[in-house]
Amino acid sequence: MTLTSRLAAVALASLLATGTAFAQTAAPSAKTDAKSTTAATTEKKPPKERSAESLECSKQADAKGLHGKERKKFRSECIKTAKAGTAAPAEKAK
């Protein structure tokens, strides 16, 4: 091999080696800190306690086998009537 071809091979190898070194840069620390701070604040919130009316209406919805929008609508009406002191909508005839 001649000197010129050896220098070309060394130059090519060094370019390939530096390309992989720059490809493995670390992520900015500001983004990881923001994510951990957000996760820490959401973990500190206590879960909401459900009222007796809400639990009873959920049981009624489960008994009827309601899901999705129908369940949400039923529970909303049930809770309103339970708080108003009237009979639950489960007793109403359709």
Buried (B, 14 or more C-beta within 10 A) or exposed (E): EEEEEEEEEEEEEEEEEEEEEEEEEEEEEEEEEEEEEEEEEEEEEEEEEEEEBBEBBBEBBEEEEBEEEEBEEBBEBBBEBBEEEEEBBBEEEE
